[in-house]
Amino acid sequence: MKIKPFSEQIALVTGGGTGIGRAFTEALATAGTKVVIASRREEILSHTAHELNLNFGAERVFPYPFDIRERREVDALVGYVIQRWGALDILINNSGLAVPETVDQITDEGWDKVMDTNLGGVMQLVRAILPHMIANEFGDIVNISSQAGKHGYADVPSYCASKFGLLGYAESLRDHVRKADANIRVFNFCPGLVDVENGAPDAAPRPGFIHASNMARTLMYALSLDRSVILEDINLYAR
């Protein structure tokens, strides 16, 4: 079974400019991985990439602005990565949003916005990337769901539905790569509250929240496991 050191891998982190995504990006880049960070906010992406590359003294983080809801932009992003590096080894589906609306007040606009971002965007990225991972006989796909993917909450029903759906889609994806005998792993993170506002390494998270660095350390642990090991839903939350 093919293996690759982190220093030879190429990663794509959606929503990689801030919060959990930035923590993932920093952890991967620290290990030597080249990381493309992608979201709609070009200024934030560029700032994060510049700051981290300055810290590393090397160019390891590459910003790419795109809208995950637009198929043409998704295909262009994947094409850019493959053309530049010839592979895409790690996909982290981290982009997500919530529209607070109660069940009896859900709007079509709010529902579609959440579904197209949290679930439809993941499907489009996986559809574009999976053939390259299979051809290269190597890949890891990491989906950031939530405890809201396991428990319903009255004030964010569309968010809960999207995160429940993400876990179901991921199960189908895992079954697909298993049946194809592909060297591709699928991980699902289901965090509780993560303090994305206090991301400094020495910052104490707010009560009931976990520090984003715990997500990053867990990611690196999961990716470092033997490739024959299956690690299913990963639940992280504060005591």
DRENPA-3360 file (N, C-alpha, C; in nm, 2 decimals, always signed):
BEGIN
1 = MKIKPFSE = +0.08/-0.12/+0.00/+0.00/+0.00/+0.00/+0.09/+0.12/+0.00 ~ +0.06/+0.21/-0.09/+0.15/+0.33/-0.11/+0.14/+0.42/+0.01 ~ +0.25/+0.48/+0.05/+0.26/+0.58/+0.16/+0.34/+0.70/+0.11 ~ +0.32/+0.81/+0.17/+0.39/+0.93/+0.14/+0.42/+1.01/+0.26 ~ +0.54/+1.06/+0.28/+0.56/+1.15/+0.40/+0.49/+1.28/+0.38 ~ +0.45/+1.34/+0.50/+0.38/+1.47/+0.49/+0.46/+1.57/+0.40 ~ +0.59/+1.57/+0.40/+0.67/+1.67/+0.33/+0.66/+1.65/+0.18 ~ +0.60/+1.54/+0.13/+0.58/+1.52/-0.01/+0.43/+1.53/-0.05;
9 = QIALVTGG = +0.35/+1.57/+0.04/+0.20/+1.57/+0.01/+0.15/+1.71/-0.02 ~ +0.04/+1.72/-0.09/-0.03/+1.84/-0.13/-0.17/+1.84/-0.06 ~ -0.20/+1.94/+0.01/-0.33/+1.94/+0.08/-0.41/+2.06/+0.03 ~ -0.54/+2.04/+0.03/-0.64/+2.15/+0.01/-0.73/+2.17/+0.13 ~ -0.73/+2.28/+0.19/-0.82/+2.31/+0.30/-0.91/+2.42/+0.27 ~ -1.04/+2.39/+0.26/-1.14/+2.49/+0.24/-1.16/+2.56/+0.37 ~ -1.19/+2.69/+0.36/-1.20/+2.77/+0.48/-1.07/+2.78/+0.56 ~ -0.96/+2.77/+0.49/-0.83/+2.76/+0.56/-0.77/+2.88/+0.61;
17 = GTGIGRAF = -0.84/+3.00/+0.59/-0.78/+3.12/+0.63/-0.80/+3.16/+0.77 ~ -0.90/+3.10/+0.84/-0.93/+3.14/+0.98/-0.97/+3.02/+1.06 ~ -0.98/+3.03/+1.19/-1.04/+2.93/+1.28/-0.98/+2.80/+1.27 ~ -1.07/+2.70/+1.26/-1.02/+2.56/+1.26/-0.94/+2.53/+1.13 ~ -0.98/+2.59/+1.02/-0.91/+2.57/+0.89/-0.77/+2.62/+0.90 ~ -0.75/+2.73/+0.96/-0.61/+2.79/+0.98/-0.53/+2.70/+1.07 ~ -0.59/+2.64/+1.18/-0.52/+2.55/+1.26/-0.47/+2.43/+1.19 ~ -0.56/+2.37/+1.10/-0.52/+2.26/+1.02/-0.41/+2.30/+0.93;
25 = TEALATAG = -0.42/+2.41/+0.86/-0.32/+2.45/+0.77/-0.18/+2.47/+0.83 ~ -0.18/+2.53/+0.95/-0.05/+2.55/+1.02/+0.01/+2.42/+1.06 ~ -0.07/+2.32/+1.11/-0.02/+2.19/+1.15/+0.04/+2.12/+1.03 ~ -0.03/+2.12/+0.92/+0.01/+2.04/+0.80/+0.14/+2.11/+0.74 ~ +0.14/+2.24/+0.73/+0.26/+2.31/+0.68/+0.38/+2.30/+0.77 ~ +0.36/+2.29/+0.90/+0.47/+2.27/+0.99/+0.53/+2.13/+0.96 ~ +0.45/+2.04/+0.92/+0.51/+1.90/+0.89/+0.57/+1.90/+0.75 ~ +0.56/+2.01/+0.68/+0.63/+2.02/+0.55/+0.53/+2.00/+0.43;
33 = TKVVIASR = +0.40/+1.99/+0.45/+0.30/+1.97/+0.35/+0.28/+2.11/+0.28 ~ +0.26/+2.10/+0.15/+0.22/+2.22/+0.08/+0.07/+2.23/+0.09 ~ +0.02/+2.34/+0.13/-0.13/+2.36/+0.16/-0.19/+2.47/+0.08 ~ -0.29/+2.44/+0.00/-0.37/+2.54/-0.07/-0.49/+2.57/+0.02 ~ -0.51/+2.70/+0.05/-0.62/+2.74/+0.13/-0.72/+2.81/+0.04 ~ -0.84/+2.78/+0.05/-0.94/+2.83/-0.05/-1.07/+2.87/+0.02 ~ -1.12/+2.99/-0.01/-1.25/+3.04/+0.03/-1.28/+3.16/-0.05 ~ -1.39/+3.23/-0.02/-1.43/+3.34/-0.09/-1.35/+3.47/-0.05;
41 = REEILSHT = -1.29/+3.47/+0.07/-1.24/+3.59/+0.12/-1.09/+3.60/+0.09 ~ -1.06/+3.66/-0.03/-0.92/+3.66/-0.08/-0.83/+3.74/+0.01 ~ -0.87/+3.85/+0.07/-0.78/+3.92/+0.16/-0.74/+3.84/+0.28 ~ -0.83/+3.77/+0.34/-0.80/+3.69/+0.46/-0.70/+3.58/+0.42 ~ -0.73/+3.51/+0.30/-0.65/+3.40/+0.26/-0.50/+3.45/+0.24 ~ -0.49/+3.57/+0.17/-0.36/+3.62/+0.14/-0.28/+3.66/+0.27 ~ -0.35/+3.71/+0.36/-0.29/+3.75/+0.49/-0.24/+3.63/+0.56 ~ -0.33/+3.52/+0.57/-0.29/+3.40/+0.64/-0.17/+3.34/+0.57;
49 = AHELNLNF = -0.17/+3.33/+0.44/-0.06/+3.26/+0.37/+0.07/+3.34/+0.39 ~ +0.06/+3.47/+0.38/+0.18/+3.55/+0.40/+0.24/+3.54/+0.54 ~ +0.15/+3.54/+0.64/+0.19/+3.53/+0.78/+0.26/+3.40/+0.81 ~ +0.19/+3.29/+0.77/+0.25/+3.16/+0.80/+0.37/+3.13/+0.72 ~ +0.38/+3.17/+0.59/+0.50/+3.15/+0.52/+0.62/+3.23/+0.57 ~ +0.59/+3.34/+0.63/+0.69/+3.42/+0.69/+0.75/+3.35/+0.81 ~ +0.66/+3.29/+0.89/+0.70/+3.21/+1.01/+0.78/+3.09/+0.97 ~ +0.74/+3.03/+0.86/+0.81/+2.91/+0.81/+0.95/+2.94/+0.74;
57 = GAERVFPY = +0.96/+3.06/+0.69/+1.07/+3.09/+0.61/+1.08/+3.02/+0.48 ~ +0.96/+2.98/+0.44/+0.94/+2.90/+0.31/+0.80/+2.92/+0.26 ~ +0.78/+2.90/+0.13/+0.65/+2.91/+0.08/+0.58/+2.77/+0.08 ~ +0.49/+2.75/+0.18/+0.42/+2.63/+0.20/+0.27/+2.64/+0.19 ~ +0.22/+2.77/+0.20/+0.08/+2.79/+0.20/+0.04/+2.88/+0.08 ~ -0.06/+2.84/+0.01/-0.09/+2.90/-0.12/-0.24/+2.94/-0.12 ~ -0.27/+3.07/-0.13/-0.41/+3.11/-0.12/-0.48/+3.10/-0.26 ~ -0.60/+3.06/-0.26/-0.68/+3.05/-0.38/-0.83/+3.09/-0.35;
65 = PFDIRERR = -0.87/+3.21/-0.40/-1.01/+3.25/-0.38/-1.11/+3.18/-0.47 ~ -1.22/+3.13/-0.41/-1.32/+3.06/-0.49/-1.45/+3.05/-0.42 ~ -1.56/+3.02/-0.49/-1.69/+3.01/-0.42/-1.72/+2.86/-0.43 ~ -1.73/+2.79/-0.32/-1.75/+2.65/-0.32/-1.89/+2.61/-0.38 ~ -1.98/+2.71/-0.39/-2.11/+2.68/-0.45/-2.11/+2.68/-0.60 ~ -2.00/+2.72/-0.66/-2.00/+2.74/-0.81/-1.92/+2.63/-0.87 ~ -1.98/+2.54/-0.94/-1.91/+2.42/-1.00/-1.79/+2.46/-1.08 ~ -1.80/+2.56/-1.16/-1.69/+2.60/-1.25/-1.57/+2.65/-1.17;
73 = EVDALVGY = -1.59/+2.71/-1.05/-1.48/+2.75/-0.97/-1.42/+2.63/-0.89 ~ -1.50/+2.54/-0.86/-1.45/+2.42/-0.79/-1.36/+2.34/-0.89 ~ -1.41/+2.32/-1.01/-1.33/+2.25/-1.11/-1.20/+2.33/-1.15 ~ -1.21/+2.46/-1.15/-1.09/+2.54/-1.18/-0.98/+2.53/-1.06 ~ -1.03/+2.52/-0.94/-0.94/+2.51/-0.82/-0.87/+2.37/-0.83 ~ -0.95/+2.27/-0.85/-0.88/+2.13/-0.86/-0.79/+2.13/-0.98 ~ -0.83/+2.18/-1.09/-0.74/+2.19/-1.21/-0.61/+2.26/-1.18 ~ -0.62/+2.37/-1.11/-0.50/+2.45/-1.07/-0.40/+2.36/-0.99;
81 = VIQRWGAL = -0.45/+2.29/-0.89/-0.37/+2.21/-0.80/-0.30/+2.10/-0.87 ~ -0.38/+2.03/-0.95/-0.33/+1.92/-1.03/-0.23/+1.96/-1.13 ~ -0.25/+2.07/-1.20/-0.16/+2.12/-1.30/-0.03/+2.16/-1.24 ~ -0.04/+2.23/-1.12/+0.09/+2.28/-1.06/+0.17/+2.17/-0.99 ~ +0.10/+2.08/-0.92/+0.18/+1.98/-0.84/+0.16/+1.83/-0.89 ~ +0.06/+1.81/-0.97/+0.05/+1.67/-1.02/-0.03/+1.58/-0.93 ~ -0.07/+1.63/-0.82/-0.15/+1.54/-0.72/-0.22/+1.63/-0.62 ~ -0.32/+1.57/-0.56/-0.39/+1.63/-0.45/-0.41/+1.52/-0.35;
89 = DILINNSG = -0.33/+1.52/-0.24/-0.33/+1.41/-0.15/-0.42/+1.42/-0.03 ~ -0.45/+1.54/+0.02/-0.54/+1.56/+0.13/-0.64/+1.66/+0.10 ~ -0.77/+1.63/+0.11/-0.88/+1.72/+0.10/-0.94/+1.74/+0.24 ~ -0.95/+1.86/+0.29/-1.02/+1.89/+0.41/-1.14/+1.98/+0.38 ~ -1.25/+1.92/+0.39/-1.38/+1.99/+0.37/-1.42/+2.06/+0.50 ~ -1.37/+2.18/+0.51/-1.39/+2.26/+0.63/-1.49/+2.37/+0.62 ~ -1.51/+2.42/+0.50/-1.60/+2.53/+0.48/-1.74/+2.50/+0.53 ~ -1.80/+2.60/+0.59/-1.94/+2.57/+0.64/-2.00/+2.70/+0.70;
97 = LAVPETVD = -2.13/+2.71/+0.70/-2.20/+2.82/+0.76/-2.33/+2.78/+0.81 ~ -2.39/+2.86/+0.89/-2.52/+2.84/+0.95/-2.61/+2.96/+0.93 ~ -2.73/+2.94/+0.91/-2.83/+3.05/+0.90/-2.94/+3.02/+1.01 ~ -2.93/+3.10/+1.12/-3.03/+3.08/+1.23/-3.17/+3.10/+1.19 ~ -3.25/+3.00/+1.18/-3.39/+3.00/+1.15/-3.46/+2.89/+1.22 ~ -3.57/+2.91/+1.28/-3.65/+2.80/+1.34/-3.72/+2.72/+1.23 ~ -3.75/+2.60/+1.27/-3.81/+2.50/+1.18/-3.93/+2.57/+1.11 ~ -4.02/+2.64/+1.18/-4.14/+2.70/+1.11/-4.11/+2.83/+1.04;
105 = QITDEGWD = -3.99/+2.87/+1.04/-3.95/+3.00/+0.98/-3.84/+2.99/+0.87 ~ -3.81/+2.86/+0.83/-3.70/+2.84/+0.74/-3.74/+2.91/+0.60 ~ -3.64/+2.98/+0.55/-3.66/+3.04/+0.41/-3.59/+2.95/+0.31 ~ -3.64/+2.96/+0.19/-3.58/+2.88/+0.08/-3.44/+2.93/+0.06 ~ -3.42/+3.06/+0.07/-3.28/+3.12/+0.05/-3.19/+3.07/+0.16 ~ -3.23/+3.07/+0.28/-3.14/+3.03/+0.39/-3.11/+2.88/+0.38 ~ -3.21/+2.80/+0.35/-3.19/+2.66/+0.34/-3.10/+2.62/+0.23 ~ -3.12/+2.68/+0.11/-3.03/+2.66/-0.01/-2.89/+2.70/+0.02;
113 = KVMDTNLG = -2.87/+2.82/+0.08/-2.74/+2.87/+0.11/-2.66/+2.77/+0.20 ~ -2.72/+2.72/+0.30/-2.65/+2.62/+0.39/-2.63/+2.49/+0.32 ~ -2.72/+2.44/+0.25/-2.71/+2.31/+0.18/-2.60/+2.32/+0.07 ~ -2.61/+2.42/-0.01/-2.51/+2.44/-0.12/-2.37/+2.45/-0.07 ~ -2.35/+2.51/+0.05/-2.22/+2.53/+0.10/-2.17/+2.41/+0.18 ~ -2.25/+2.36/+0.27/-2.20/+2.26/+0.37/-2.21/+2.12/+0.31 ~ -2.29/+2.09/+0.21/-2.31/+1.96/+0.16/-2.29/+1.95/+0.01 ~ -2.35/+2.04/-0.07/-2.33/+2.04/-0.21/-2.19/+2.07/-0.25;
121 = GVMQLVRA = -2.12/+2.17/-0.18/-1.98/+2.20/-0.21/-1.89/+2.08/-0.18 ~ -1.91/+2.01/-0.08/-1.83/+1.89/-0.05/-1.85/+1.79/-0.16 ~ -1.97/+1.76/-0.20/-1.99/+1.67/-0.31/-1.92/+1.71/-0.44 ~ -1.92/+1.84/-0.47/-1.86/+1.88/-0.59/-1.71/+1.87/-0.58 ~ -1.65/+1.90/-0.47/-1.50/+1.89/-0.45/-1.46/+1.74/-0.46 ~ -1.53/+1.66/-0.39/-1.50/+1.51/-0.39/-1.51/+1.46/-0.53 ~ -1.62/+1.49/-0.60/-1.64/+1.45/-0.74/-1.53/+1.49/-0.83 ~ -1.47/+1.61/-0.81/-1.36/+1.66/-0.90/-1.23/+1.59/-0.86;
129 = ILPHMIAN = -1.21/+1.57/-0.73/-1.08/+1.53/-0.68/-1.06/+1.37/-0.68 ~ -1.17/+1.30/-0.65/-1.16/+1.16/-0.63/-1.09/+1.08/-0.75 ~ -1.12/+1.11/-0.88/-1.05/+1.04/-0.98/-0.90/+1.06/-0.98 ~ -0.85/+1.18/-0.94/-0.71/+1.20/-0.93/-0.64/+1.12/-0.81 ~ -0.71/+1.11/-0.70/-0.66/+1.03/-0.59/-0.66/+0.88/-0.63 ~ -0.76/+0.84/-0.70/-0.76/+0.70/-0.74/-0.65/+0.67/-0.84 ~ -0.63/+0.76/-0.93/-0.52/+0.74/-1.03/-0.38/+0.74/-0.97 ~ -0.37/+0.83/-0.86/-0.24/+0.84/-0.79/-0.22/+0.73/-0.68;
137 = EFGDIVNI = -0.33/+0.65/-0.66/-0.33/+0.55/-0.56/-0.30/+0.60/-0.42 ~ -0.35/+0.72/-0.39/-0.32/+0.77/-0.25/-0.42/+0.89/-0.23 ~ -0.47/+0.90/-0.11/-0.55/+1.01/-0.07/-0.62/+1.00/+0.06 ~ -0.64/+1.12/+0.12/-0.72/+1.13/+0.25/-0.82/+1.24/+0.23 ~ -0.95/+1.21/+0.27/-1.05/+1.31/+0.27/-1.11/+1.32/+0.41 ~ -1.10/+1.45/+0.46/-1.14/+1.48/+0.59/-1.26/+1.57/+0.59 ~ -1.37/+1.53/+0.65/-1.49/+1.61/+0.65/-1.52/+1.66/+0.79 ~ -1.54/+1.79/+0.80/-1.57/+1.86/+0.92/-1.72/+1.87/+0.94;
145 = SSQAGKHG = -1.78/+1.77/+1.01/-1.92/+1.78/+1.05/-1.93/+1.85/+1.18 ~ -2.01/+1.80/+1.27/-2.03/+1.87/+1.39/-2.11/+1.78/+1.49 ~ -2.12/+1.82/+1.61/-2.22/+1.75/+1.70/-2.36/+1.78/+1.65 ~ -2.37/+1.89/+1.57/-2.50/+1.92/+1.51/-2.53/+1.82/+1.40 ~ -2.43/+1.73/+1.36/-2.46/+1.63/+1.27/-2.51/+1.50/+1.34 ~ -2.52/+1.51/+1.47/-2.56/+1.39/+1.55/-2.68/+1.43/+1.64 ~ -2.70/+1.56/+1.66/-2.81/+1.60/+1.75/-2.88/+1.72/+1.68 ~ -3.01/+1.72/+1.69/-3.08/+1.83/+1.63/-3.10/+1.95/+1.72;
153 = YADVPSYC = -3.09/+2.07/+1.67/-3.10/+2.19/+1.75/-3.21/+2.28/+1.69 ~ -3.30/+2.33/+1.77/-3.42/+2.40/+1.71/-3.39/+2.53/+1.63 ~ -3.28/+2.59/+1.67/-3.25/+2.72/+1.61/-3.17/+2.72/+1.48 ~ -3.11/+2.60/+1.45/-3.04/+2.58/+1.32/-3.07/+2.45/+1.25 ~ -3.20/+2.43/+1.21/-3.23/+2.31/+1.15/-3.17/+2.28/+1.02 ~ -3.14/+2.38/+0.94/-3.08/+2.36/+0.81/-2.93/+2.32/+0.83 ~ -2.87/+2.38/+0.93/-2.73/+2.34/+0.96/-2.72/+2.20/+1.01 ~ -2.81/+2.16/+1.09/-2.81/+2.02/+1.14/-2.84/+1.93/+1.03;
161 = ASKFGLLG = -2.93/+1.96/+0.94/-2.96/+1.87/+0.83/-2.84/+1.85/+0.74 ~ -2.77/+1.96/+0.72/-2.65/+1.96/+0.63/-2.54/+1.87/+0.69 ~ -2.52/+1.88/+0.82/-2.42/+1.81/+0.89/-2.45/+1.66/+0.91 ~ -2.58/+1.63/+0.93/-2.63/+1.49/+0.93/-2.60/+1.44/+0.79 ~ -2.64/+1.51/+0.69/-2.62/+1.47/+0.55/-2.48/+1.45/+0.51 ~ -2.39/+1.53/+0.56/-2.25/+1.51/+0.54/-2.20/+1.38/+0.59 ~ -2.24/+1.34/+0.70/-2.20/+1.21/+0.76/-2.25/+1.09/+0.67 ~ -2.37/+1.11/+0.62/-2.43/+1.00/+0.54/-2.36/+1.00/+0.41;
169 = YAESLRDH = -2.33/+1.11/+0.35/-2.25/+1.12/+0.22/-2.11/+1.05/+0.24 ~ -2.05/+1.09/+0.36/-1.91/+1.03/+0.38/-1.92/+0.88/+0.40 ~ -2.02/+0.83/+0.46/-2.03/+0.68/+0.47/-2.04/+0.62/+0.33 ~ -2.12/+0.68/+0.24/-2.13/+0.63/+0.10/-1.99/+0.64/+0.03 ~ -1.92/+0.75/+0.06/-1.79/+0.77/+0.00/-1.69/+0.66/+0.05 ~ -1.70/+0.64/+0.18/-1.61/+0.53/+0.24/-1.64/+0.40/+0.18 ~ -1.76/+0.37/+0.16/-1.80/+0.24/+0.10/-1.76/+0.23/-0.05 ~ -1.77/+0.34/-0.12/-1.72/+0.34/-0.26/-1.58/+0.31/-0.27;
177 = VRKADANI = -1.49/+0.38/-0.19/-1.35/+0.36/-0.21/-1.31/+0.22/-0.16 ~ -1.38/+0.17/-0.06/-1.36/+0.03/-0.01/-1.38/-0.07/-0.12 ~ -1.50/-0.05/-0.19/-1.53/-0.15/-0.30/-1.44/-0.13/-0.42 ~ -1.39/-0.01/-0.44/-1.29/+0.01/-0.55/-1.15/-0.03/-0.51 ~ -1.13/-0.08/-0.38/-1.00/-0.12/-0.33/-0.90/+0.00/-0.35 ~ -0.95/+0.12/-0.32/-0.86/+0.24/-0.34/-0.79/+0.27/-0.21 ~ -0.67/+0.32/-0.22/-0.59/+0.36/-0.10/-0.63/+0.50/-0.06 ~ -0.76/+0.51/-0.02/-0.81/+0.64/+0.01/-0.89/+0.63/+0.15;
185 = RVFNFCPG = -0.85/+0.71/+0.24/-0.92/+0.71/+0.37/-1.02/+0.82/+0.38 ~ -1.12/+0.80/+0.46/-1.22/+0.90/+0.49/-1.24/+0.92/+0.64 ~ -1.22/+1.04/+0.68/-1.23/+1.08/+0.83/-1.34/+1.18/+0.84 ~ -1.42/+1.16/+0.95/-1.52/+1.26/+0.98/-1.49/+1.32/+1.12 ~ -1.48/+1.45/+1.13/-1.47/+1.52/+1.26/-1.61/+1.57/+1.30 ~ -1.64/+1.54/+1.43/-1.77/+1.59/+1.48/-1.75/+1.67/+1.61 ~ -1.69/+1.79/+1.59/-1.66/+1.87/+1.71/-1.79/+1.94/+1.78 ~ -1.77/+1.96/+1.91/-1.87/+2.05/+1.97/-1.83/+2.19/+1.94;
193 = LVDVENGA = -1.84/+2.28/+2.05/-1.80/+2.42/+2.03/-1.65/+2.44/+2.03 ~ -1.60/+2.50/+1.92/-1.46/+2.53/+1.91/-1.44/+2.68/+1.92 ~ -1.35/+2.72/+2.00/-1.33/+2.87/+2.02/-1.24/+2.92/+1.91 ~ -1.30/+2.97/+1.80/-1.22/+3.02/+1.69/-1.18/+3.16/+1.71 ~ -1.24/+3.23/+1.82/-1.20/+3.37/+1.84/-1.08/+3.38/+1.93 ~ -1.04/+3.28/+1.99/-0.92/+3.28/+2.08/-0.82/+3.17/+2.03 ~ -0.76/+3.20/+1.91/-0.68/+3.10/+1.84/-0.53/+3.11/+1.88 ~ -0.49/+3.21/+1.95/-0.34/+3.21/+1.99/-0.31/+3.09/+2.07;
201 = PDAAPRPG = -0.18/+3.04/+2.05/-0.14/+2.91/+2.11/-0.16/+2.91/+2.26 ~ -0.14/+3.02/+2.33/-0.15/+3.03/+2.47/-0.28/+3.08/+2.52 ~ -0.38/+3.10/+2.43/-0.51/+3.15/+2.47/-0.59/+3.04/+2.54 ~ -0.66/+3.08/+2.64/-0.75/+2.98/+2.71/-0.89/+2.99/+2.64 ~ -0.94/+2.87/+2.60/-1.08/+2.87/+2.54/-1.18/+2.91/+2.64 ~ -1.29/+2.97/+2.59/-1.41/+3.00/+2.67/-1.47/+2.88/+2.73 ~ -1.53/+2.89/+2.84/-1.60/+2.77/+2.91/-1.69/+2.70/+2.81 ~ -1.68/+2.57/+2.80/-1.77/+2.50/+2.71/-1.71/+2.48/+2.57;
209 = FIHASNMA = -1.60/+2.55/+2.55/-1.54/+2.54/+2.41/-1.40/+2.47/+2.42 ~ -1.36/+2.42/+2.31/-1.22/+2.36/+2.30/-1.13/+2.45/+2.21 ~ -1.01/+2.45/+2.24/-0.91/+2.53/+2.15/-0.89/+2.46/+2.02 ~ -0.88/+2.54/+1.91/-0.87/+2.48/+1.78/-0.75/+2.40/+1.76 ~ -0.65/+2.42/+1.84/-0.53/+2.34/+1.83/-0.55/+2.19/+1.86 ~ -0.66/+2.16/+1.94/-0.70/+2.02/+1.96/-0.74/+1.95/+1.84 ~ -0.81/+2.03/+1.75/-0.86/+1.98/+1.62/-0.74/+1.95/+1.54 ~ -0.64/+2.04/+1.54/-0.52/+2.02/+1.45/-0.44/+1.90/+1.50;
217 = RTLMYALS = -0.42/+1.89/+1.63/-0.34/+1.77/+1.68/-0.41/+1.64/+1.65 ~ -0.54/+1.64/+1.66/-0.62/+1.52/+1.63/-0.61/+1.49/+1.48 ~ -0.61/+1.59/+1.39/-0.59/+1.57/+1.25/-0.46/+1.50/+1.22 ~ -0.35/+1.55/+1.28/-0.22/+1.50/+1.25/-0.21/+1.35/+1.30 ~ -0.27/+1.33/+1.41/-0.27/+1.19/+1.47/-0.34/+1.09/+1.37 ~ -0.46/+1.14/+1.33/-0.54/+1.05/+1.24/-0.47/+1.02/+1.11 ~ -0.41/+1.13/+1.05/-0.34/+1.11/+0.92/-0.21/+1.02/+0.94 ~ -0.16/+1.02/+1.06/-0.03/+0.94/+1.08/-0.05/+0.80/+1.11;
225 = LDRSVILE = -0.18/+0.75/+1.12/-0.21/+0.61/+1.15/-0.17/+0.53/+1.03 ~ -0.15/+0.40/+1.05/-0.13/+0.31/+0.94/-0.25/+0.32/+0.84 ~ -0.22/+0.31/+0.71/-0.33/+0.33/+0.62/-0.43/+0.21/+0.61 ~ -0.40/+0.11/+0.68/-0.50/+0.00/+0.69/-0.59/+0.02/+0.81 ~ -0.57/+0.12/+0.89/-0.66/+0.15/+1.00/-0.78/+0.23/+0.96 ~ -0.90/+0.20/+1.01/-1.02/+0.27/+0.98/-1.05/+0.35/+1.11 ~ -1.06/+0.48/+1.11/-1.10/+0.56/+1.22/-1.23/+0.63/+1.18 ~ -1.34/+0.60/+1.24/-1.47/+0.65/+1.20/-1.49/+0.79/+1.27;
233 = DINLYAR = -1.61/+0.82/+1.30/-1.64/+0.96/+1.35/-1.56/+0.99/+1.47 ~ -1.50/+1.11/+1.46/-1.41/+1.16/+1.57/-1.49/+1.27/+1.64 ~ -1.53/+1.24/+1.77/-1.60/+1.34/+1.85/-1.51/+1.41/+1.95 ~ -1.51/+1.54/+1.94/-1.43/+1.62/+2.03/-1.52/+1.74/+2.09 ~ -1.52/+1.74/+2.22/-1.60/+1.85/+2.28/-1.55/+1.87/+2.43 ~ -1.58/+1.99/+2.48/-1.54/+2.02/+2.62/-1.61/+1.94/+2.72 ~ -1.55/+1.93/+2.84/-1.61/+1.86/+2.95/-1.72/+1.95/+3.01;
% end
